[in-house]
Amino acid sequence: MTAKAFASTGDMSEKKTSFTEIGRDLYAFTAEGDPNTGVIIGDDSVMVVDAQATPAMAGKVIEQIRTVTDKPIKYVVLSHYHAVRVLGASAYGASEIIASETCRAMIQERGQEDWDSEFGRFPRLFRGHESIPGLTWPTLTFERRMTLHLGRRRVDLVWLGRAHTAGDIVAWVPDQGVMFSGDIVEYHSACYCGDGHFGDWPATLDAIAAYRPRALSPGRGDALIGEAKVQEALALTRDFVTSTYRPVAEVALGGGTLKEAMAACRAVCDPKFSSYAIYEHCLPFNVARAYDEALGLDHPRIWTADRDRAMWAALQG
């Protein structure tokens, strides 16, 4: 087998962006499997959900926002701590940067390591990285739930359970029945599970389903309009997570090697998911985390640039 280019280093082509209205004054900025950003326009201000990887990348979102409103961007919400989601936050000039308490703790514990790691994985997303002023720190945090009012528009920020990370939150806009899920939900894009919690993820998807969203902006992939499309994305995400974990856990609990677990995972997942965005990038990270979780390691090990490369050489080399 030919060795694969590390992570997303071989993907340097520009992606076509879309800015889709998914409810009244609610938008999803999407880019063919690159990280999405949500936009919530209230009576008096704007909330952005997930900031992009650099201020330069965030500038593309701001350009789109300014085509529909001149209201100030008051809030930036971080669905979780990953560098490609948060390091562009400074561009928005927001009054508050909001995240869960767990997200902030993870920035403290592993934010710099994650930045160094993702910088190596996603060179295209980090073009203009010189404009990043440093780690993005929340100015406002909460444990389980926070409600904000953008004039008459209410936005609930909610921690529904562990999934893509331990600190994932969603943004729910009840007046339109619209949710911004971060990477808890993906659509025709691989779930990155390297910092995930496979055992908890399905129940967190159930918690999202209980809201019966009429539209949803996923972490990656197209904006989802209509309950049927949202339910499809929830089902596909659940299938991806369980299909990844089960064969790996079986190998791990049987005393098999990580390499054997990778082969078992491929046998199940390649036929279903190989066409998904960032599938090959995510696969070895997902297998490594699933193997650890199956053997009882609840708290994901920290990925570093060196660990990334060593794991990739072992599983994708």
N, C-alpha and C positions, 0 to 999 in steps of 0.2 A: 504494500500500500504506500502511495506517495505521501510524504509528510505534508501536513496542512499548515498554511500560513498561520502564525500565532494569532489567536483570538480574532479580532476584526482588523488586523493590520493589512490584510489584503483587500479590504472594502474601502476604497478611497473615492468612489463615484458619488457625486452630489445626488441628494434625494429630493424628489419633488414634494413640496410642502402643501398642505391644505389647511384651510381655516373654516371649519364647519359649524354652523349654528345648530345646536342640538336641543335647544329650548330657548324660550324668550330671553335674549341677552346673555346667553350661555354658549360658549364656543370651545371647540377642541382644535388645537393646533397639532397636526399630525404630519409625519414625514416618512412614509413607506417603511415602517419598522424601526425608525429611530425613536428616541424618547419623546413622548407627547407632553404637551403643556395644556392645562385647562384655564379658561378665562371666565370669571363670574362678574358681571356688571350689575352693580346695585344702583340705587337712586343717587348716591353721592360719591361713590368710589368704586374701584375695581379690585378684585382679588385674583391673584395668579396662583395656580396650583402646579407646582414643580417648575424649576427655574431654568432648565437647560444647563449644559456643561460649562459654558463660558459666558462672560458678558457679551462677547461678540455674537454667540449663538442666540442669546436672549434678545439681542437687538432685532432679530428676525421676527420674534414673537411681538415685540413692542410695535414694530411697523404694522403688523396686522391689527393689533388692538387699536391703533390710531386711525385705522380706516373705519372703525365703527363707534368710537367714543373718544372724547377728550377729557373724560373724568380722570382724576388722579389715581395712580396705582398705590393703594394704601397698604395692602396685605400681600405678602408672599407666603404661601403655605408649602411646607416640605412634606411630601407624603412619606418619605424615609430619607436615610442619610447618604445614599450613594452619590459619588462625585458627579456623574453625568446628569444628575437631577438638581444639584444644589449649588454648584460653584459659579453659576451665572447670576446668582441672586442680587448682587450689588447693582446690576444694570437698571433695575426697576425703580430704585430710589424709594422703596416702600418704608412706611412708618414702622411696621412690625413684620418680623419673620417668625412664623409660627410652626411648631412641630410638637410631637409627643415628647414626654419626659424621656421615654426609652430611646427615641431618636437622638436626643441631645446627649444621652449617656453613651450612645454608640459613636457619635462624633468625637467625644472625649476619648473613648477607648481606642478607636481604630480609624478616625477620620483621615489622618495624614497617610497612614498605610494604604487606605482605600484610594485616596487621590493618586498616590504614586502608582498603585496597581492599575487603576482604570486609565490613567494617562498612557500607560504602555499598551493597554488592550484596544483603545479607541482613538488612534491618532487623528482621524478625520473630525471626530466630535470635539477635539481639543485644539483645533486650529484657532489661533488668537488667544492661546492660553496665557500669553504675557499680560493680558488684561485682568486676570484673576487676582484680586487683592489678598487672598488668603483663604483659610477655611471659612465656610459659612456657618455662623452660629445663630441659633434661634434667639430672639429677644423675648419670646412669650412661649411658654410650654404648658401642657396639661397632661393629666394622667389618662382619663378615659373619654371625656367629652368636653367640648367647648362650643358655645353658640355665639355667633357674631351677627350683628345686624348692619347691613349696608343700606341704611335708610329703612324702608319697609321690607327689604329682601332679607330673609333669614338664611344663614348658612350654618349647618351643623358639621363640626369636625369631630370624627368619632374613631376611636380605636376599637376594632371589632374582633381582634385576635391576631395571633402571630401567623405569618404567611411567608411572603417574599423576604421580610426581615422580622425581627421581634417588635419593631416600632412602627409598622405601617399604619397609616390612618387614611380614611376616606373623607371626601367633602360631599355633603348631601344638601341639595337645594330643594326643599319640600314644595315650594310653590309651583315647580315644574316637574317634580318627580325625577330629577336628574342627579346622577352620581358621577364623581370623579374618583377613580379607584386606585390611581397609581399602579404599581406593578403587581398588585394582588390579582388583577385580571389582565390578560393579554388576548389579542385577537390575531390569529394566524402569524404569531410571533412566538418564539420559544420563551418559556419562563426561565429567567435566571434564578437558580436555586442555590447558588454557592453560599449564601448567607441565610438560607431558608429554613423553614420548619415544616417538613413534609407531613408530620402527624397532625398538625393543627390546621394546615392550609384548607382542607375541604370544609371544615366547620366554619371558617372565616368566609368562604364562598357562600355557604348556606346563610350566614348572617347578612351578606349583601343581597342575596336572593329574596330574603324576607322583606326588604324594602320595596320589592317589585318595581325597580327603576324603569321609567319609560324611555330613558336614554342613558348612555354611559360612555364616558371617555376613559378608555383603558390606558395602561402604561405605555404600550406599544400597539400599533395596528390602527385600523380605521375606527373612526367615531361610530358608535353603535346607536342607531335610532330605531325605536320600537321595542316592545317587551320581548318579542320573538328573537330579535338580534342579540339583545342582552343575555337572554337565557342560553342562546347558542354559545356565546363567548364564555359564559360561566361553565357550561358543560365541557367545552374544549379545554379550558384551563384546568378543570378538575381531572380530565382524562390525561392531560400532559403530566401533571404532578404525580398522579397515582401510577401511571405507566412508567415513569422514570424511577420511582421509589421501589416498587415491588420487586422487580428482577434484581436490582442492586442489593436490597435487603436479603433476599433469598441467598445470594452468593455470599454476602458478608457473614450472615448467621450460620452458613454452612462451612465457614473457614476458608472460603476462596479468596483470591487476591483481588486487588483493585482493578488490575488489567482484565481479569475474568468478569468482574462486575461490569466493566465498560462494555465488553462484548455482549453480555446478557441484556444490558440496557439497549444497545444498538439493535439487537434482534427484535425487540418489542417496539422501539420508538422510531427507528429509521423508516419503516414502511408508512407510518402515520404522519410523521412530523418533519421529515428531512427537507421539505420545501419551505418550512417556516423561516422567517427572518431570524438571524443570529443563532440558528440551530447548532451548527458546528462549533461556534464560539462557546455556547453555553454548556454543551454536553459534558465535557470533562469536569468542569467545575461542579455541575449538578451531580455527577456520579460520585465525585470525591465527598461532597457534603452528604449525599444519601448514605454512603458507606459509613461515614462517621456517625450519623444519626442512628442507623440500624444497630451500631455497636454501643449505643448509649451516650454519645457525646451530645448533650442537649444544646450547649452554647457553641455556635459555629466558630471554628478556628479562624483567626485573622488571615486574610489573604494579603500577601506582600508581593512586590514585583518579582522577587527571587522565587518565592513559592509558586507563583503563577507559572513561571518559565519551567521550573523543575517538573511540576505536575503535567504541563502540556507536553514536554518531551517524553514523559513516561507513558502518556495515554494517547496522544495524537501525533507523536513523532514517527 
